Amino acid sequence: MKKTFRPVLVPPGFTLLEIMVVLLIIGLLLGVVAAGINGFQSSAEIQASDAKIQSLVGQLTSYRSLAGSYPTTSQGLMALHKNPGAKRWTQMIKNEADLNDPWGQKFFYRYPGGHNPTSFDVWSSGPDRQDGTDDDIGNW
C-alpha cells in the first residue's frame, strides 16, 4: 500500500487569535445582558420605593384614625413602630428596617407637608441618596 499525503484543510485546533475573538464576543454579550439587568433592577427599586411609600400613607391614615392626628414631624415615621405617647395606638410596623427605602436610607416624613399642606409628605431620597434632587420619590 502506498501512502498518500493529504494536506489538512483545517488545522487540528484553534489559534490563539480565534480563541481571543470568541472570548471578546462572549464578553460583549455578557456586558449587554448585565446592562439590561441593571436597568431592570433600577426600575424595580423605584417601584418598590413607591409601593412602600403608598403602604406608609395607608398606615399613617390608620394612625390618624386611632390617635386623632398624624404624627408630628419630630415624632416621624417611628410613631408607627413605637408609641410616641398616643392614648389609642397600635404598632403598625413591626421591624424598624421597614422604614428604610430600597437603597437603605430612612424615608423622610414631614407634617404638615410642603407638597401636601393639608396632610403630610413621605418621600425617599431616591437612587442618588440625596434629598431634594430630581430623583426623589414621594407621595405627591
C-alpha positions in Angstrom: 0.0 0.0 0.0 1.2 3.3 -1.0 0.9 6.2 1.5 -0.6 9.3 0.0 -0.1 12.7 1.5 -3.3 14.7 2.1 -2.9 18.3 3.1 -5.0 19.2 6.1 -7.5 21.9 5.1 -8.5 22.7 8.7 -5.8 22.7 11.3 -6.5 20.4 14.3 -7.2 23.1 16.9 -7.8 26.8 17.3 -5.3 29.5 17.1 -4.8 32.0 19.9 -6.4 34.7 17.8 -9.6 32.7 17.2 -9.9 32.0 20.9 -9.4 35.6 21.8 -12.1 36.7 19.2 -14.6 34.2 20.7 -13.8 35.4 24.3 -14.3 39.0 23.1 -17.7 38.2 21.6 -18.8 36.4 24.8 -17.6 39.3 26.9 -19.5 41.8 24.8 -22.7 39.7 25.1 -22.3 39.4 28.8 -21.9 43.2 29.1 -25.1 43.9 27.1 -27.0 41.4 29.3 -25.6 42.9 32.5 -26.5 46.4 31.4 -30.1 45.3 30.7 -30.4 43.6 34.0 -29.1 46.7 35.8 -31.8 48.8 34.1 -34.5 46.4 35.3 -33.1 46.4 38.8 -33.1 50.2 39.0 -36.7 50.3 37.8 -37.7 47.6 40.3 -36.1 49.6 43.2 -38.0 52.7 42.2 -41.3 50.8 42.0 -40.6 49.1 45.4 -39.9 52.5 46.9 -43.2 53.9 45.6 -45.1 50.8 46.9 -43.5 51.3 50.4 -44.5 54.9 50.4 -48.1 54.0 49.5 -48.1 51.5 52.3 -46.8 54.1 54.7 -49.5 56.5 53.6 -52.1 53.9 54.5 -50.5 53.2 57.8 -50.3 56.9 58.6 -54.0 57.2 57.8 -54.8 54.4 60.2 -52.6 56.0 62.8 -54.6 59.2 62.4 -57.9 57.4 62.8 -56.7 55.9 66.1 -54.7 58.8 67.6 -56.7 61.7 66.3 -54.0 63.3 64.3 -50.9 62.5 62.2 -47.6 62.1 64.0 -45.6 65.4 64.3 -42.5 65.8 62.1 -40.3 65.3 65.2 -42.1 62.0 66.0 -41.7 61.0 62.4 -42.4 57.6 61.0 -41.1 55.9 64.2 -44.6 56.6 65.6 -45.7 53.7 63.5 -43.2 51.5 65.2 -43.0 52.8 68.8 -45.8 54.6 70.7 -44.9 58.3 70.9 -47.4 58.7 73.8 -50.7 58.4 72.0 -53.6 57.1 74.1 -55.0 55.0 71.3 -52.2 53.4 69.4 -51.4 50.2 67.5 -48.0 49.1 66.3 -48.2 49.2 62.5 -44.6 48.5 61.7 -43.0 45.5 63.4 -39.5 45.9 62.1 -37.7 49.3 62.1 -35.9 48.3 58.9 -39.2 48.6 57.1 -38.8 52.4 57.5 -35.9 52.2 55.0 -36.1 52.6 51.2 -34.6 50.0 48.8 -31.3 51.9 48.9 -31.0 51.5 52.7 -31.9 55.1 53.6 -34.6 56.2 56.0 -37.8 57.5 54.5 -38.4 61.2 55.2 -41.6 62.5 56.8 -43.0 66.0 57.3 -46.3 67.1 58.8 -47.8 69.4 57.6 -46.3 68.6 54.2 -44.7 71.1 51.9 -46.2 69.4 48.9 -49.4 68.3 50.7 -50.1 71.2 53.1 -53.3 69.7 54.4 -51.7 66.4 55.2 -48.2 65.0 55.2 -45.2 64.3 52.9 -43.5 60.9 52.8 -40.5 60.5 50.5 -37.4 58.7 49.6 -34.2 60.4 48.5 -34.1 58.0 45.6 -31.2 56.2 43.9 -28.7 59.1 44.4 -29.4 59.0 48.2 -29.5 62.9 48.3 -32.6 64.7 49.5 -34.0 67.5 47.4 -32.9 66.2 44.0 -34.9 65.3 40.9 -34.9 61.6 41.6 -36.7 61.9 45.0 -39.8 59.7 45.2 -42.8 60.9 47.2 -46.5 60.8 47.9 -47.1 63.9 45.8 
